[in-house]
Amino acid sequence: MSRVRASGAGYGSSIGLTIIDKEADLDNAMRLAFSFDDHALIEEYLPGREMTVGILGDAALPVVEIIPKHKYFDYEAKYGAGLTDYVVPAKIDASLSRRIQDAGLSAHRLLGCWGCSRVDIILKDDTPFVLEVNTIPGFTSTSLLPKAASVAGLEFADLCLKLLKLANEKI
């Protein structure tokens, strides 16, 4: 059996997520997932480097590489101090960065998103695979979208104003 991800479908932040290597562990993974939601998602695990790209307006922000110190980027790795390194911008060549940004922007547009989103991507053999689009990404001063915006020269207060402006244009 290849590795599988199982998670409660309605929760973010990897709550209820389990990555298993053998079929015998599937029942426990599903029990955990269903303890959080009436729906669960089972998908093939795709190994690779974890990247994310924020979208602001109609532009992609710098690519962020996520390097968890755990086996994978779970809830604890996301919110535990010092359990994950974030490299902004990701240490990849400009051509690959542009391909990741293009993939993120394409997913954002195809889903009809506007304002902002954050697109999570696995980079496997220099090929970006979109995992998910976060239409309401974390939005604290230490969240991933604001980190990328800061590297692009947009500090947190200015980012908030930009989002208000984008929302006002949509009305």
DSSP file (Angstrom, degrees, kcal/mol; ACC not computed):
  #  RESIDUE AA STRUCTURE BP1 BP2  ACC     N-H-->O    O-->H-N    N-H-->O    O-->H-N    TCO  KAPPA ALPHA  PHI   PSI    X-CA   Y-CA   Z-CA
    1    1 A M              0   0    0      0, 0.0     2,-0.1     0, 0.0     3,-0.1   0.000 360.0 360.0 360.0 134.3    0.0    0.0    0.0
    2    2 A S        -     0   0    0      1,-0.1    18,-0.1    20,-0.0     0, 0.0  -0.404 360.0 -76.4 -78.0 166.1    1.3    3.5   -0.8
    3    3 A R        -     0   0    0     42,-0.2    42,-2.7    -2,-0.1     2,-0.4  -0.320  51.7-159.6 -64.9 146.9    1.1    6.1    1.9
    4    4 A V  E     -AB  20  44A   0     16,-1.8    16,-2.5    40,-0.3     2,-0.5  -0.968  12.1-145.4-131.0 142.8   -2.4    7.6    2.4
    5    5 A R  E     -AB  19  43A   0     38,-3.0    38,-2.3    -2,-0.4     2,-0.4  -0.932  19.0-177.6-104.1 131.5   -3.6   10.9    4.0
    6    6 A A  E     +AB  18  42A   0     12,-2.4    12,-2.1    -2,-0.5     2,-0.3  -0.999  12.1 157.8-127.7 132.6   -6.9   10.7    5.9
    7    7 A S  E     - B   0  41A   0     34,-1.8    34,-2.6    -2,-0.4     2,-0.3  -0.997  49.4 -93.1-152.4 154.3   -8.4   13.8    7.5
    8    8 A G  E >   - B   0  40A   0      7,-0.5     3,-1.0    -2,-0.3    32,-0.3  -0.533  40.1-140.8 -63.6 127.8  -11.7   15.2    8.7
    9    9 A A  T 3  S+     0   0    0     30,-2.0    -1,-0.1    -2,-0.3    31,-0.1   0.780  90.3  52.1 -69.5 -29.3  -13.0   17.1    5.7
   10   10 A G  T 3  S+     0   0    0     29,-0.4     2,-0.3     2,-0.0    -1,-0.2   0.409  94.4  81.1 -93.4   4.1  -14.4   20.2    7.4
   11   11 A Y    <   -     0   0    0     -3,-1.0     3,-0.2     4,-0.2     2,-0.1  -0.822  58.1-155.8-112.9 149.1  -11.4   21.2    9.5
   12   12 A G    >   +     0   0    0     -2,-0.3     3,-1.8     1,-0.2    -4,-0.1  -0.321  68.5  58.7-101.4-168.9   -8.3   23.2    8.6
   13   13 A S  T 3  S-     0   0    0      1,-0.3    65,-0.2    -2,-0.1    -1,-0.2   0.713 122.5 -75.8  57.9  25.1   -4.9   23.3   10.2
   14   14 A S  T >  S+     0   0    0      1,-0.2     3,-1.7    -3,-0.2    61,-0.5   0.727  77.7 168.9  62.1  24.4   -4.5   19.5    9.6
   15   15 A I  T <  S+     0   0    0     -3,-1.8    -7,-0.5     1,-0.3    -1,-0.2  -0.539  70.2  11.8 -68.1 127.7   -6.8   18.7   12.5
   16   16 A G  T 3  S+     0   0    0     -2,-0.3     2,-0.3     1,-0.3    -1,-0.3   0.600  94.7 147.2  80.8  12.1   -7.6   15.0   12.3
   17   17 A L    <   +     0   0    0     -3,-1.7     2,-0.4   -10,-0.2    -1,-0.3  -0.648  19.9 174.1 -85.7 135.1   -4.9   14.3    9.7
   18   18 A T  E     -A    6   0A   0    -12,-2.1   -12,-2.4    -2,-0.3     2,-0.5  -0.998  18.6-156.3-135.7 138.0   -3.1   11.0    9.7
   19   19 A I  E     -A    5   0A   0     -2,-0.4     2,-0.3   -14,-0.2   -14,-0.2  -0.974  21.4-169.5-111.9 123.4   -0.5    9.7    7.1
   20   20 A I  E     -A    4   0A   0    -16,-2.5   -16,-1.8    -2,-0.5    25,-0.2  -0.816  25.8-167.4-116.7 154.0   -0.3    6.0    7.1
   21   21 A D  S    S+     0   0    0     -2,-0.3     2,-0.4   -18,-0.2    -1,-0.1   0.581  76.1  44.2-108.6 -18.9    2.1    3.5    5.5
   22   22 A K  S >  S-     0   0    0      1,-0.1     3,-2.1   -18,-0.1     4,-0.3  -0.977  76.2-125.1-135.8 147.1    0.1    0.3    5.9
   23   23 A E  G >  S+     0   0    0     -2,-0.4     3,-2.0     1,-0.3     4,-0.4   0.788 105.0  70.5 -57.2 -31.7   -3.5   -0.7    5.4
   24   24 A A  G 3  S+     0   0    0      1,-0.3     4,-0.3     2,-0.1    -1,-0.3   0.738  96.5  53.8 -60.3 -22.3   -3.7   -2.0    9.0
   25   25 A D  G <> S+     0   0    0     -3,-2.1     4,-1.9     1,-0.2    -1,-0.3   0.495  83.9  88.8 -90.2  -3.7   -3.5    1.6   10.2
   26   26 A L  H <> S+     0   0    0     -3,-2.0     4,-2.8    -4,-0.3     5,-0.2   0.895  81.4  55.6 -64.7 -41.4   -6.4    2.9    8.1
   27   27 A D  H  > S+     0   0    0     -4,-0.4     4,-2.5    -3,-0.3    -1,-0.2   0.924 110.3  45.5 -58.7 -45.2   -9.2    2.1   10.6
   28   28 A N  H  > S+     0   0    0     -4,-0.3     4,-2.2     1,-0.2    -1,-0.2   0.893 112.6  51.4 -65.8 -38.4   -7.5    4.2   13.3
   29   29 A A  H  X S+     0   0    0     -4,-1.9     4,-2.4     2,-0.2    -2,-0.2   0.916 112.4  45.9 -63.6 -42.3   -6.9    7.0   10.9
   30   30 A M  H  X S+     0   0    0     -4,-2.8     4,-3.1     2,-0.2     5,-0.2   0.894 109.3  54.7 -68.5 -39.6  -10.5    7.0    9.8
   31   31 A R  H  X S+     0   0    0     -4,-2.5     4,-0.9    -5,-0.2    -1,-0.2   0.925 110.9  46.4 -58.4 -44.2  -11.7    6.9   13.4
   32   32 A L  H >< S+     0   0    0     -4,-2.2     3,-0.7     2,-0.2     4,-0.4   0.940 112.7  49.1 -63.4 -47.1   -9.7   10.0   14.1
   33   33 A A  H >X S+     0   0    0     -4,-2.4     3,-1.5     1,-0.3     4,-0.9   0.925 111.6  48.8 -59.0 -45.5  -10.9   11.8   11.0
   34   34 A F  H 3< S+     0   0    0     -4,-3.1    -1,-0.3     1,-0.3    -2,-0.2   0.627  96.8  70.7 -74.0 -11.5  -14.5   11.0   11.8
   35   35 A S  T << S+     0   0    0     -4,-0.9    -1,-0.3    -3,-0.7    -2,-0.2   0.654 108.4  37.2 -73.7 -13.1  -14.1   12.2   15.4
   36   36 A F  T <4 S+     0   0    0     -3,-1.5     2,-0.3    -4,-0.4    -2,-0.2   0.626 128.1   7.3-108.4 -19.5  -13.9   15.7   13.9
   37   37 A D     <  -     0   0    0     -4,-0.9    -1,-0.3   -21,-0.1   -26,-0.0  -0.986  60.6-120.3-159.8 159.2  -16.4   15.6   11.0
   38   38 A D  S    S+     0   0    0     -2,-0.3     2,-0.3    -3,-0.1    -4,-0.1   0.544 101.6  56.1 -81.1  -8.4  -19.1   13.5    9.4
   39   39 A H        -     0   0    0     -6,-0.2   -30,-2.0     2,-0.0   -29,-0.4  -0.921  67.2-169.8-123.6 149.3  -17.1   13.5    6.2
   40   40 A A  E     -B    8   0A   0     -2,-0.3     2,-0.5   -32,-0.3   -32,-0.2  -0.966  13.7-141.7-136.7 154.6  -13.5   12.4    5.6
   41   41 A L  E     -B    7   0A   0    -34,-2.6   -34,-1.8    -2,-0.3     2,-0.5  -0.970  13.1-171.8-117.6 127.7  -11.1   12.7    2.8
   42   42 A I  E     +B    6   0A   0     -2,-0.5     2,-0.3   -36,-0.2   -36,-0.2  -0.984  17.9 161.1-118.1 128.6   -8.7    9.9    1.8
   43   43 A E  E     -B    5   0A   0    -38,-2.3   -38,-3.0    -2,-0.5     2,-0.2  -0.978  44.9 -91.8-144.4 156.2   -6.1   10.6   -0.7
   44   44 A E  E     -B    4   0A   0     -2,-0.3     2,-0.3   -40,-0.2   -40,-0.3  -0.473  46.9-116.1 -66.6 136.5   -2.8    9.2   -1.9
   45   45 A Y        -     0   0    0    -42,-2.7   -42,-0.2    -2,-0.2    -1,-0.1  -0.582  24.6-156.5 -75.2 133.2    0.1   10.7   -0.1
   46   46 A L        -     0   0    0     -2,-0.3     2,-0.1    83,-0.0    83,-0.1  -0.927   9.8-149.6-114.1 106.7    2.4   12.7   -2.4
   47   47 A P        +     0   0    0      0, 0.0     2,-0.3     0, 0.0    75,-0.0  -0.405  44.9  92.0 -74.6 152.3    5.9   13.0   -1.0
   48   48 A G  S    S-     0   0    0     76,-0.1     2,-0.3    -2,-0.1    76,-0.2  -0.939  77.9 -40.5 156.0-173.1    8.0   16.1   -1.9
   49   49 A R  E     -C  123   0B   0     74,-2.2    74,-3.1    -2,-0.3     2,-0.5  -0.659  57.0-128.3 -82.1 134.7    8.9   19.5   -0.7
   50   50 A E  E     +CD 122  66B   0     16,-0.6    16,-2.8    -2,-0.3     2,-0.3  -0.747  34.8 170.6 -91.2 126.6    6.0   21.5    0.7
   51   51 A M  E     -CD 121  65B   0     70,-3.3    70,-3.0    -2,-0.5     2,-0.3  -0.868  14.6-165.5-126.2 158.7    5.5   25.0   -0.8
   52   52 A T  E     -CD 120  64B   0     12,-2.1    12,-2.8    -2,-0.3     2,-0.4  -0.991   2.5-162.2-143.5 147.9    2.8   27.6   -0.5
   53   53 A V  E     -CD 119  63B   0     66,-2.1    66,-2.7    -2,-0.3     2,-0.3  -0.987  12.4-142.9-133.2 125.1    2.1   30.6   -2.6
   54   54 A G  E     -C  118   0B   0      8,-0.5     7,-3.3    -2,-0.4     2,-0.5  -0.606  10.3-151.0 -82.4 144.4   -0.1   33.5   -1.5
   55   55 A I  E     -CD 117  60B   0     62,-2.9    62,-1.5    -2,-0.3     2,-0.5  -0.974  12.7-176.3-116.9 129.2   -2.3   35.2   -4.0
   56   56 A L  E >   -CD 116  59B   0      3,-2.8     3,-1.5    -2,-0.5     2,-0.5  -0.976  64.8 -39.1-129.4 117.4   -3.1   38.9   -3.5
   57   57 A G  T 3  S-     0   0    0     58,-3.5    58,-0.1    -2,-0.5    -2,-0.0  -0.575 124.9 -30.3  66.6-118.0   -5.5   40.5   -6.0
   58   58 A D  T 3  S+     0   0    0     -2,-0.5     2,-0.4    56,-0.1    -1,-0.2  -0.099 121.7  88.7-121.5  34.3   -4.4   39.0   -9.2
   59   59 A A  E <  S-D   56   0B   0     -3,-1.5    -3,-2.8    46,-0.0     2,-0.4  -0.980  70.3-125.5-135.4 145.4   -0.7   38.5   -8.4
   60   60 A A  E     -D   55   0B   0     -2,-0.4    -5,-0.2    -5,-0.2     3,-0.1  -0.716  24.0-142.5 -87.5 137.1    1.3   35.7   -6.8
   61   61 A L  E     -     0   0B   0     -7,-3.3    88,-0.1    -2,-0.4     3,-0.1  -0.344  44.7 -62.3 -85.2 173.8    3.4   36.6   -3.8
   62   62 A P  E     -     0   0B   0      0, 0.0    -8,-0.5     0, 0.0     2,-0.2  -0.259  61.9-103.2 -57.9 146.4    6.9   35.0   -3.2
   63   63 A V  E     -D   53   0B   0    -10,-0.1    27,-2.3    27,-0.1     2,-0.5  -0.499  32.0-151.2 -73.5 138.0    6.9   31.2   -2.8
   64   64 A V  E     -D   52   0B   0    -12,-2.8   -12,-2.1    25,-0.2     2,-0.5  -0.941   2.4-148.4-110.4 129.7    7.3   30.0    0.8
   65   65 A E  E     -DE  51  87B   0     22,-2.4    22,-2.4    -2,-0.5     2,-0.6  -0.858  10.3-150.9 -95.9 135.4    9.0   26.6    1.5
   66   66 A I  E     -DE  50  86B   0    -16,-2.8   -16,-0.6    -2,-0.5    20,-0.2  -0.922  14.4-178.1-107.9 119.6    7.6   24.9    4.6
   67   67 A I  E     - E   0  85B   0     18,-3.1    18,-2.7    -2,-0.6     2,-0.1  -0.819   9.7-163.7-123.3  91.0   10.1   22.6    6.4
   68   68 A P  E     - E   0  84B   0      0, 0.0    16,-0.3     0, 0.0     5,-0.1  -0.421  19.5-145.0 -73.1 148.7    8.5   20.8    9.4
   69   69 A K  S    S+     0   0    0     14,-3.1    15,-0.1    -2,-0.1     2,-0.1   0.536  84.2  70.1 -88.6  -7.7   10.8   19.3   12.0
   70   70 A H  S    S-     0   0    0     13,-0.4     3,-0.1     2,-0.2     0, 0.0  -0.319 110.2 -86.5 -91.8-176.9    8.2   16.5   12.4
   71   71 A K  S    S-     0   0    0      1,-0.1     2,-0.3    -2,-0.1    -1,-0.0   0.858 107.7  -5.7 -60.4 -37.0    7.3   13.8    9.9
   72   72 A Y  S    S-     0   0    0     -5,-0.1     2,-1.9   -53,-0.0     5,-0.2  -0.943  88.2 -80.2-152.8 173.2    4.8   16.1    8.3
   73   73 A F        +     0   0    0     -2,-0.3     2,-0.1    -5,-0.1    11,-0.0  -0.525  66.6 157.8 -82.4  77.3    3.2   19.6    8.6
   74   74 A D     >  -     0   0    0     -2,-1.9     4,-2.1     1,-0.0     5,-0.2  -0.247  59.5 -83.2 -93.4-176.6    0.6   18.7   11.2
   75   75 A Y  H  > S+     0   0    0    -61,-0.5     4,-2.0     1,-0.2     5,-0.3   0.908 129.3  49.1 -55.8 -46.2   -1.3   20.9   13.7
   76   76 A E  H  > S+     0   0    0      1,-0.2     4,-2.7     2,-0.2    -1,-0.2   0.910 110.9  49.8 -62.2 -42.2    1.5   20.8   16.2
   77   77 A A  H  4 S+     0   0    0      1,-0.2    -1,-0.2    -5,-0.2    -2,-0.2   0.837 111.8  50.3 -65.5 -31.8    4.2   21.7   13.6
   78   78 A K  H  < S+     0   0    0     -4,-2.1    -1,-0.2   -65,-0.2    -2,-0.2   0.869 126.2  21.6 -73.1 -37.0    2.0   24.6   12.4
   79   79 A Y  H  < S+     0   0    0     -4,-2.0     2,-0.5    -5,-0.2    -2,-0.2   0.520  96.2  99.1-116.0  -6.8    1.4   26.1   15.8
   80   80 A G  S >< S-     0   0    0     -4,-2.7     3,-1.9    -5,-0.3     4,-0.3  -0.713  82.1-108.2 -83.8 128.4    4.2   24.9   18.1
   81   81 A A  T 3  S+     0   0    0     -2,-0.5    -2,-0.1     1,-0.3    -1,-0.1  -0.310  97.4   2.1 -58.1 128.4    7.0   27.4   18.4
   82   82 A G  T 3  S+     0   0    0      2,-0.2    -1,-0.3     1,-0.1    -5,-0.1   0.528  96.0 112.6  77.0   7.7   10.2   26.4   16.6
   83   83 A L  S <  S+     0   0    0     -3,-1.9   -14,-3.1    -7,-0.2   -13,-0.4   0.529  77.0  37.5 -91.7  -4.8    8.7   23.2   15.1
   84   84 A T  E     -E   68   0B   0     -4,-0.3     2,-0.4   -16,-0.3    -2,-0.2  -0.997  68.1-144.7-145.0 140.0    8.8   24.4   11.5
   85   85 A D  E     -E   67   0B   0    -18,-2.7   -18,-3.1    -2,-0.3     2,-0.5  -0.862  12.9-158.2-100.7 140.4   11.1   26.5    9.4
   86   86 A Y  E     -E   66   0B   0     -2,-0.4     2,-0.7   -20,-0.2   -20,-0.2  -0.981   1.0-159.8-119.5 123.6    9.7   28.8    6.8
   87   87 A V  E     -E   65   0B   0    -22,-2.4   -22,-2.4    -2,-0.5    -2,-0.0  -0.909  14.2-149.7-108.8 112.6   12.0   29.9    4.0
   88   88 A V  S    S+     0   0    0     -2,-0.7   -24,-0.1     1,-0.3     2,-0.1  -0.977  86.9  21.9-129.8 116.6   10.7   33.1    2.3
   89   89 A P  S    S-     0   0    0      0, 0.0    -1,-0.3     0, 0.0   -25,-0.2   0.626 107.3-117.5 -75.1 156.8   11.4   33.3   -0.6
   90   90 A A        -     0   0    0    -27,-2.3     2,-1.9     1,-0.1   -27,-0.1  -0.238  24.4-113.0 -57.2 145.0   12.0   29.5   -1.2
   91   91 A K  S    S+     0   0    0     -3,-0.0     2,-0.3     6,-0.0    -1,-0.1  -0.543  76.7 115.2 -84.4  75.9   15.5   28.6   -2.2
   92   92 A I  S    S-     0   0    0     -2,-1.9     5,-0.0     1,-0.0     0, 0.0  -0.913  73.4 -84.7-136.5 161.7   14.7   27.5   -5.7
   93   93 A D     >  -     0   0    0     -2,-0.3     4,-2.5     1,-0.1     3,-0.2  -0.277  40.9-110.1 -71.2 160.2   15.6   28.9   -9.1
   94   94 A A  H  > S+     0   0    0      1,-0.2     4,-2.3     2,-0.2     5,-0.1   0.834 115.8  54.5 -60.0 -36.9   13.6   31.7  -10.6
   95   95 A S  H  > S+     0   0    0      2,-0.2     4,-1.9     1,-0.2    -1,-0.2   0.920 111.1  44.3 -65.0 -44.6   12.1   29.5  -13.3
   96   96 A L  H  > S+     0   0    0      2,-0.2     4,-2.3     1,-0.2    -2,-0.2   0.897 111.7  53.8 -67.3 -40.6   10.7   27.0  -10.8
   97   97 A S  H  X S+     0   0    0     -4,-2.5     4,-2.6     1,-0.2    -2,-0.2   0.920 108.5  49.7 -57.8 -44.6    9.5   29.7   -8.5
   98   98 A R  H  X S+     0   0    0     -4,-2.3     4,-2.8     1,-0.2    -1,-0.2   0.884 109.1  52.1 -63.4 -39.5    7.5   31.2  -11.5
   99   99 A R  H  X S+     0   0    0     -4,-1.9     4,-2.3     2,-0.2    -1,-0.2   0.896 110.9  47.4 -64.5 -39.4    6.0   27.8  -12.3
  100  100 A I  H  X S+     0   0    0     -4,-2.3     4,-2.4     2,-0.2    -2,-0.2   0.924 113.1  48.2 -66.3 -44.1    4.9   27.4   -8.7
  101  101 A Q  H  X S+     0   0    0     -4,-2.6     4,-2.8     1,-0.2    -2,-0.2   0.911 111.6  50.3 -62.0 -42.0    3.4   30.9   -8.7
  102  102 A D  H  X S+     0   0    0     -4,-2.8     4,-2.6     2,-0.2    -1,-0.2   0.900 110.0  50.2 -62.8 -41.5    1.7   30.3  -12.0
  103  103 A A  H  X S+     0   0    0     -4,-2.3     4,-2.2     2,-0.2    -2,-0.2   0.921 113.2  46.5 -62.8 -43.6    0.2   27.0  -10.7
  104  104 A G  H  X S+     0   0    0     -4,-2.4     4,-2.3     2,-0.2    -2,-0.2   0.923 113.7  47.2 -63.9 -45.1   -1.1   28.8   -7.6
  105  105 A L  H  X S+     0   0    0     -4,-2.8     4,-2.4     2,-0.2    -2,-0.2   0.884 111.2  52.1 -65.4 -38.9   -2.5   31.7   -9.6
  106  106 A S  H  X S+     0   0    0     -4,-2.6     4,-3.0    -5,-0.2    -1,-0.2   0.925 110.6  47.2 -63.2 -44.9   -4.2   29.3  -12.0
  107  107 A A  H  X S+     0   0    0     -4,-2.2     4,-1.8     2,-0.2     6,-0.2   0.923 111.6  51.5 -62.1 -44.0   -5.8   27.4   -9.2
  108  108 A H  H  <>S+     0   0    0     -4,-2.3     5,-2.4     1,-0.2    -2,-0.2   0.926 115.2  41.8 -56.5 -48.7   -7.0   30.6   -7.6
  109  109 A R  H ><5S+     0   0    0     -4,-2.4     3,-1.7     1,-0.2    -2,-0.2   0.917 110.4  55.5 -68.6 -44.7   -8.5   31.8  -10.8
  110  110 A L  H 3<5S+     0   0    0     -4,-3.0    -1,-0.2     1,-0.3    -2,-0.2   0.826 108.9  48.8 -59.9 -32.2  -10.1   28.5  -11.8
  111  111 A L  T 3<5S-     0   0    0     -4,-1.8    -1,-0.3    -5,-0.2    -2,-0.2   0.449 115.5-116.2 -87.3   0.0  -11.9   28.3   -8.5
  112  112 A G  T < 5 +     0   0    0     -3,-1.7    -3,-0.2    -4,-0.2    -2,-0.1   0.769  56.4 163.4  73.9  25.1  -13.2   31.9   -8.9
  113  113 A C      < -     0   0    0     -5,-2.4     2,-0.3    -6,-0.2    -1,-0.2  -0.365  12.6-178.5 -73.1 155.8  -11.3   33.2   -5.9
  114  114 A W        +     0   0    0      2,-0.3     2,-1.6    21,-0.1   -56,-0.1  -0.966  53.6  23.9-148.1 163.9  -10.8   36.9   -5.4
  115  115 A G  S    S-     0   0    0     -2,-0.3   -58,-3.5   -58,-0.1     2,-0.3  -0.635 118.7 -22.3  83.2 -87.9   -9.1   39.1   -2.9
  116  116 A C  E     +C   56   0B   0     -2,-1.6     2,-0.3   -60,-0.2    -2,-0.3  -0.988  58.0 165.0-151.4 158.5   -6.6   36.6   -1.5
  117  117 A S  E     -C   55   0B   0    -62,-1.5   -62,-2.9    -2,-0.3     2,-0.4  -0.942  27.2-131.7-157.0 172.8   -6.0   32.9   -1.1
  118  118 A R  E     -CF  54 134B   0     16,-1.7    16,-3.3    -2,-0.3     2,-0.6  -0.985  18.0-154.4-134.7 126.0   -3.0   30.7   -0.2
  119  119 A V  E     -CF  53 133B   0    -66,-2.7   -66,-2.1    -2,-0.4     2,-0.4  -0.882   6.1-148.4-108.3 120.5   -2.3   27.7   -2.4
  120  120 A D  E     -CF  52 132B   0     12,-2.4    11,-3.1    -2,-0.6    12,-1.2  -0.725  22.0-178.1 -90.4 135.1   -0.5   24.7   -0.9
  121  121 A I  E     -CF  51 130B   0    -70,-3.0   -70,-3.3    -2,-0.4     2,-0.5  -0.978  24.0-144.8-136.9 140.2    1.7   22.8   -3.3
  122  122 A I  E     -CF  50 129B   0      7,-2.6     7,-2.6    -2,-0.4     2,-0.7  -0.930  16.9-148.7-102.3 131.6    3.9   19.7   -3.2
  123  123 A L  E     +CF  49 128B   0    -74,-3.1   -74,-2.2    -2,-0.5     2,-0.5  -0.891  22.6 173.8-102.1 110.7    7.0   20.0   -5.3
  124  124 A K  E >  S- F   0 127B   0      3,-2.4     3,-1.5    -2,-0.7   -76,-0.1  -0.973  71.1 -16.6-122.6 120.0    8.0   16.5   -6.6
  125  125 A D  T 3  S-     0   0    0     -2,-0.5    -1,-0.2     1,-0.3   -77,-0.0   0.900 126.8 -56.5  53.4  43.8   10.8   16.1   -9.1
  126  126 A D  T 3  S+     0   0    0      1,-0.2    -1,-0.3    -3,-0.1    -3,-0.1   0.675 114.4 119.4  61.2  20.7   10.6   19.9   -9.8
  127  127 A T  E <   -F  124   0B   0     -3,-1.5    -3,-2.4     2,-0.0     2,-0.4  -0.972  60.6-135.9-114.1 123.8    6.9   19.5  -10.8
  128  128 A P  E     -F  123   0B   0      0, 0.0     2,-0.5     0, 0.0    -5,-0.2  -0.646  17.9-169.3 -81.2 131.4    4.4   21.5   -8.7
  129  129 A F  E     -F  122   0B   0     -7,-2.6    -7,-2.6    -2,-0.4     2,-0.4  -0.983  20.6-131.8-118.6 120.3    1.2   19.6   -7.6
  130  130 A V  E     +F  121   0B   0     -2,-0.5    -9,-0.3    -9,-0.2     3,-0.1  -0.577  25.4 177.9 -73.1 125.6   -1.6   21.7   -6.1
  131  131 A L  E     -     0   0B   0    -11,-3.1     2,-0.3    -2,-0.4   -10,-0.2   0.861  60.6 -26.6 -91.2 -48.1   -2.9   20.2   -2.9
  132  132 A E  E     -F  120   0B   0    -12,-1.2   -12,-2.4     2,-0.0     2,-0.5  -0.991  47.9-125.2-163.9 160.0   -5.5   22.7   -1.9
  133  133 A V  E     -F  119   0B   0     -2,-0.3     2,-0.9   -14,-0.2   -14,-0.2  -0.975  20.0-151.2-114.8 121.3   -6.6   26.4   -2.1
  134  134 A N  E     -F  118   0B   0    -16,-3.3   -16,-1.7    -2,-0.5    -2,-0.0  -0.817  12.4-176.3 -93.3 105.1   -7.1   28.1    1.2
  135  135 A T  S    S+     0   0    0     -2,-0.9   -19,-0.2     1,-0.3    -1,-0.2   0.674  85.2  36.5 -80.0 -16.3   -9.7   30.7    0.5
  136  136 A I  S    S-     0   0    0    -18,-0.1    -1,-0.3    -3,-0.1     3,-0.1  -0.663  89.0-172.4-129.4  76.9   -9.5   32.1    4.1
  137  137 A P        -     0   0    0      0, 0.0     6,-0.1     0, 0.0    -2,-0.0  -0.231  39.0 -77.4 -69.8 159.6   -5.8   31.7    4.9
  138  138 A G        -     0   0    0      1,-0.1     7,-0.4     4,-0.1    -4,-0.0  -0.226  46.7-166.1 -51.7 142.9   -4.4   32.3    8.3
  139  139 A F        +     0   0    0     -3,-0.1     2,-0.2     6,-0.1    -1,-0.1  -0.305  38.4 115.9-141.1  55.4   -4.1   36.0    8.9
  140  140 A T  S >  S-     0   0    0      1,-0.0     3,-1.5     0, 0.0     5,-0.0  -0.669  81.7 -97.3-105.9 172.9   -2.0   36.9   11.9
  141  141 A S  T 3  S+     0   0    0      1,-0.3    15,-0.1    -2,-0.2    -1,-0.0   0.690 127.0  45.2 -65.2 -15.4    1.2   38.8   11.6
  142  142 A T  T 3  S+     0   0    0      4,-0.0    -1,-0.3     5,-0.0    -4,-0.1   0.350  88.1 113.8-108.2   5.1    3.1   35.4   11.6
  143  143 A S  S <> S-     0   0    0     -3,-1.5     4,-1.8     1,-0.1     5,-0.1  -0.260  78.7-107.5 -72.9 165.9    0.8   33.5    9.2
  144  144 A L  H  > S+     0   0    0      2,-0.2     4,-2.3     1,-0.2     5,-0.2   0.885 113.8  52.2 -67.8 -42.7    2.2   32.4    5.8
  145  145 A L  H  > S+     0   0    0     -7,-0.4     4,-2.4     1,-0.2    -1,-0.2   0.951 112.6  45.6 -61.0 -49.2    0.3   34.9    3.5
  146  146 A P  H  > S+     0   0    0      0, 0.0     4,-2.3     0, 0.0    -1,-0.2   0.853 109.9  56.1 -62.2 -32.5    1.5   37.9    5.6
  147  147 A K  H  X S+     0   0    0     -4,-1.8     4,-1.8     2,-0.2    -2,-0.2   0.945 111.1  43.4 -61.3 -46.8    5.1   36.5    5.7
  148  148 A A  H  X S+     0   0    0     -4,-2.3     4,-1.5     1,-0.2    -1,-0.2   0.896 112.5  52.4 -66.5 -40.4    5.1   36.3    1.9
  149  149 A A  H  <>S+     0   0    0     -4,-2.4     5,-3.0     1,-0.2    -1,-0.2   0.890 106.8  54.0 -62.6 -38.5    3.6   39.8    1.6
  150  150 A S  H ><5S+     0   0    0     -4,-2.3     3,-1.6     1,-0.2    -1,-0.2   0.910 106.7  50.2 -62.6 -42.5    6.2   41.2    3.9
  151  151 A V  H 3<5S+     0   0    0     -4,-1.8    -1,-0.2     1,-0.3    -2,-0.2   0.820 107.2  55.9 -64.7 -29.9    9.0   39.8    1.6
  152  152 A A  T 3<5S-     0   0    0     -4,-1.5    -1,-0.3     2,-0.2    -2,-0.2   0.435 129.4 -99.6 -81.2   1.2    7.2   41.4   -1.3
  153  153 A G  T < 5S+     0   0    0     -3,-1.6     2,-0.7     1,-0.2    -3,-0.2   0.589  87.6 121.1  95.5  11.4    7.4   44.8    0.5
  154  154 A L      < -     0   0    0     -5,-3.0    -1,-0.2    -6,-0.1    -2,-0.2  -0.892  49.9-152.4-113.9 102.7    3.9   44.9    2.0
  155  155 A E     >  -     0   0    0     -2,-0.7     4,-2.5    -5,-0.1     3,-0.2  -0.220  33.1 -95.8 -71.4 166.2    3.9   45.1    5.8
  156  156 A F  H  > S+     0   0    0      1,-0.2     4,-2.4     2,-0.2     5,-0.2   0.866 122.7  47.8 -54.8 -47.7    0.9   43.7    7.8
  157  157 A A  H  > S+     0   0    0      1,-0.2     4,-2.0     2,-0.2    -1,-0.2   0.907 114.3  47.6 -62.1 -41.3   -1.0   47.0    8.2
  158  158 A D  H  > S+     0   0    0     -3,-0.2     4,-2.5     2,-0.2    -1,-0.2   0.861 109.0  54.6 -67.6 -35.3   -0.6   47.7    4.4
  159  159 A L  H  X S+     0   0    0     -4,-2.5     4,-2.3     2,-0.2    -2,-0.2   0.918 107.4  50.3 -62.2 -43.8   -1.7   44.2    3.6
  160  160 A C  H  X S+     0   0    0     -4,-2.4     4,-2.0     1,-0.2    -2,-0.2   0.922 111.6  47.8 -60.0 -44.4   -4.9   44.7    5.6
  161  161 A L  H  X S+     0   0    0     -4,-2.0     4,-2.3     1,-0.2    -2,-0.2   0.893 109.5  53.4 -64.2 -39.4   -5.6   48.0    3.8
  162  162 A K  H  X S+     0   0    0     -4,-2.5     4,-2.5     1,-0.2    -2,-0.2   0.911 109.0  48.9 -61.8 -42.8   -4.9   46.3    0.4
  163  163 A L  H  X S+     0   0    0     -4,-2.3     4,-2.3     2,-0.2    -1,-0.2   0.879 110.0  51.1 -66.0 -37.7   -7.5   43.6    1.3
  164  164 A L  H  X S+     0   0    0     -4,-2.0     4,-2.4     2,-0.2    -1,-0.2   0.906 110.5  49.7 -63.9 -40.5  -10.0   46.2    2.3
  165  165 A K  H  X S+     0   0    0     -4,-2.3     4,-2.1     2,-0.2    -2,-0.2   0.921 110.7  49.2 -63.6 -44.4   -9.5   48.0   -1.0
  166  166 A L  H  X S+     0   0    0     -4,-2.5     4,-1.1     1,-0.2    -2,-0.2   0.892 112.0  48.9 -62.1 -40.2   -9.9   44.8   -3.0
  167  167 A A  H  X S+     0   0    0     -4,-2.3     4,-0.9     1,-0.2     3,-0.3   0.907 109.8  51.7 -65.7 -41.4  -13.1   44.0   -1.1
  168  168 A N  H >< S+     0   0    0     -4,-2.4     3,-0.5     1,-0.2    -2,-0.2   0.873 107.1  53.1 -63.8 -37.3  -14.4   47.5   -1.7
  169  169 A E  H 3< S+     0   0    0     -4,-2.1    -1,-0.2     1,-0.2    -2,-0.2   0.789 104.9  56.8 -67.1 -26.6  -13.7   47.1   -5.5
  170  170 A K  H 3<        0   0    0     -4,-1.1    -1,-0.2    -3,-0.3    -2,-0.2   0.734 360.0 360.0 -76.7 -22.9  -15.7   43.9   -5.5
  171  171 A I    <<        0   0    0     -4,-0.9    -1,-0.2    -3,-0.5    -2,-0.1   0.499 360.0 360.0 -72.2 360.0  -18.9   45.6   -4.1
